[in-house]
Amino acid sequence: MEKLSARQANDLLDVMEERYQNTSTIIASQLPVTEWYKLISNPTVADALLDRLLHNSHRIELAGESMRKLDQSDHLR
């Protein structure tokens, strides 16, 4: 929901570096991967992080209406 600080981005990169090709990692996000570069101000860190996250990844992109919106509409009936 907000940009990562340089420290946060480096910490996340460190975690992903430790886990890369050693163990599984699940990340859930409402933000499309194409928008992640906007959250990481250092393009080198962004490249390294996204390379480790997306290399050999299995991505599931969901489509459709938000369940929150659907739940709210059911309450209005």
Stockholm file with secondary structure:
# STOCKHOLM 1.0

chainA/1-77         MEKLSARQANDLLDVMEERYQNTSTIIASQLPVTEWYKLISNPTVADALLDRLLHNSHRIELAGESMRKLDQSDHLR
#=GR chainA/1-77 SS CCCBCHHHHHHHHHHHHHHTTTSCCCCCCSSCGGGGGGGBSCHHHHHHHHHHHHTTCCCCCCCSSCHHHHHHHHHTC
#=GC SS_cons        CCCBCHHHHHHHHHHHHHHTTTSCCCCCCSSCGGGGGGGBSCHHHHHHHHHHHHTTCCCCCCCSSCHHHHHHHHHTC
//
